């Protein structure tokens, strides 16, 4: 129960709120995957460009960047966590910002707390030493590059 403009208002049932949310999300995702427009349950029309359908991640390896350092003699080090998959030394990677590829490079070294590793698995906090000096920032996503 809550008060709204001086009048007592009964709160919505939690199941009803969840049902409305699920309907709205289903409609939104249907529109995004179809690439068109559709009316939502509130009567509003959601429009998305037809040329930009919802992208599906084909690469199962993802790393989220928390911080970036430039170390003299070593290069660029991106720290963060592996959210899915496994990253290995000498893997070709793509740096994505807002879903668009910003750069491609290679992992030279993987470091964990005071030790070097050959691979980093999902859930691990690591630092990736990158071969090239690339423009990378907090929030960027690193994915394993698609092989030809």
C-alpha positions as CSV (number, residue, x, y, z in Angstrom):
1,X,0.0,0.0,0.0
2,X,1.2,3.5,-0.7
3,X,0.0,7.1,-0.8
4,X,-0.3,8.9,-4.1
5,X,-1.2,12.6,-4.1
6,X,-2.9,12.3,-0.7
7,X,-5.0,9.3,-1.6
8,X,-4.4,5.8,-0.4
9,X,-3.5,3.5,-3.3
10,X,-3.4,-0.3,-3.2
11,X,-0.2,-1.7,-4.6
12,X,-0.3,-4.0,-7.7
13,X,0.0,-7.7,-7.1
14,X,3.5,-8.8,-7.7
15,X,2.4,-11.5,-10.2
16,X,0.5,-8.8,-12.2
17,X,3.6,-6.5,-12.3
18,X,5.8,-9.4,-13.5
19,X,3.2,-10.5,-16.1
20,X,3.1,-6.9,-17.6
21,X,6.9,-6.7,-17.6
22,X,7.3,-10.0,-19.3
23,X,4.8,-9.0,-22.0
24,X,6.6,-5.7,-22.6
25,X,10.0,-7.4,-22.8
26,X,8.7,-10.1,-25.2
27,X,7.2,-7.5,-27.5
28,X,10.4,-5.4,-27.4
29,X,12.6,-8.4,-28.2
30,X,10.3,-9.5,-31.0
31,X,10.5,-6.1,-32.6
32,X,14.3,-6.1,-32.2
33,X,14.8,-9.5,-33.8
34,X,12.3,-8.7,-36.6
35,X,13.9,-5.4,-37.3
36,X,10.6,-3.6,-37.8
37,X,8.1,-1.8,-35.6
38,X,5.3,-3.0,-33.4
39,X,2.8,-1.6,-30.9
40,X,3.5,-2.4,-27.2
41,X,0.9,-3.2,-24.6
42,X,0.8,0.5,-23.6
43,X,-0.2,1.5,-27.1
44,X,3.2,3.1,-28.0
45,X,4.9,2.1,-31.2
46,X,8.6,1.1,-30.9
47,X,10.7,1.6,-34.0
48,X,14.1,0.1,-34.7
49,X,16.0,0.3,-38.0
50,X,15.3,-2.7,-40.2
51,X,19.0,-2.9,-41.3
52,X,20.2,-3.4,-37.7
53,X,18.5,-6.5,-36.2
54,X,19.4,-7.8,-32.8
55,X,22.9,-9.2,-33.0
56,X,23.5,-12.6,-31.7
57,X,26.9,-13.4,-30.1
58,X,28.5,-16.1,-32.2
59,X,31.7,-16.1,-30.2
60,X,31.4,-17.8,-26.8
61,X,34.4,-16.0,-25.3
62,X,33.9,-12.6,-23.7
63,X,36.0,-10.3,-21.4
64,X,34.7,-7.1,-19.8
65,X,37.3,-4.3,-19.3
66,X,37.4,-2.7,-15.9
67,X,40.6,-0.7,-16.2
68,X,43.4,0.0,-18.7
69,X,47.0,0.7,-18.1
70,X,50.0,1.5,-20.3
71,X,53.2,0.0,-19.0
72,X,56.5,1.1,-20.5
73,X,58.2,-1.7,-22.2
74,X,55.2,-4.0,-21.9
75,X,52.4,-2.2,-23.8
76,X,48.7,-1.9,-23.1
77,X,47.2,-4.0,-20.2
78,X,43.4,-4.4,-20.0
79,X,42.2,-5.7,-16.6
80,X,38.8,-7.1,-15.9
81,X,37.0,-10.4,-15.8
82,X,36.3,-13.2,-18.2
83,X,32.5,-13.4,-18.4
84,X,32.2,-16.5,-20.6
85,X,34.5,-18.9,-22.4
86,X,38.3,-19.2,-22.2
87,X,40.9,-16.7,-23.4
88,X,44.4,-18.0,-24.2
89,X,47.8,-16.5,-25.0
90,X,48.2,-15.7,-28.7
91,X,44.4,-15.6,-29.3
92,X,43.3,-13.0,-31.8
93,X,40.7,-10.7,-30.2
94,X,38.3,-7.9,-31.2
95,X,37.7,-4.9,-29.0
96,X,34.0,-3.8,-29.1
97,X,32.5,-0.6,-27.9
98,X,28.7,-0.3,-28.0
99,X,28.6,-3.4,-30.2
100,X,30.9,-2.0,-32.9
101,X,34.4,-3.3,-33.5
102,X,37.0,-0.7,-32.4
103,X,40.2,-2.6,-33.0
104,X,41.7,-6.1,-33.5
105,X,44.8,-7.3,-31.8
106,X,46.4,-10.3,-30.1
107,X,46.9,-11.4,-26.5
108,X,50.6,-11.4,-25.7
109,X,50.3,-12.5,-22.1
110,X,47.8,-13.2,-19.4
111,X,48.5,-12.2,-15.8
112,X,46.6,-13.0,-12.6
113,X,47.5,-11.8,-9.2
114,X,51.3,-12.1,-9.1
115,X,51.5,-14.9,-11.6
116,X,51.4,-15.5,-15.3
117,X,48.9,-17.9,-16.9
118,X,48.4,-19.5,-20.3
119,X,44.6,-19.2,-20.2
120,X,41.9,-17.4,-18.3
121,X,38.5,-19.1,-17.7
122,X,35.1,-17.6,-17.0
123,X,34.8,-15.9,-13.7
124,X,38.5,-15.1,-13.3
125,X,39.9,-11.6,-12.8
126,X,42.9,-11.2,-15.1
127,X,45.1,-8.6,-16.9
128,X,45.5,-9.1,-20.7
129,X,48.7,-7.7,-22.2
130,X,47.9,-6.7,-25.8
131,X,50.2,-6.7,-28.7
132,X,49.2,-3.4,-30.3
133,X,48.5,-0.1,-28.8
134,X,44.7,0.1,-29.2
135,X,42.2,2.6,-28.0
136,X,40.4,0.7,-25.2
137,X,38.4,2.0,-22.3
138,X,36.4,0.8,-19.3
139,X,33.3,-0.9,-20.3
140,X,34.6,-2.2,-23.6
141,X,34.1,-5.9,-24.4
142,X,36.9,-8.1,-25.7
143,X,35.8,-11.1,-27.7
144,X,37.8,-13.8,-29.4
145,X,38.0,-12.8,-33.1
146,X,36.2,-15.0,-35.6
147,X,38.5,-17.4,-37.4
148,X,38.3,-17.5,-41.2
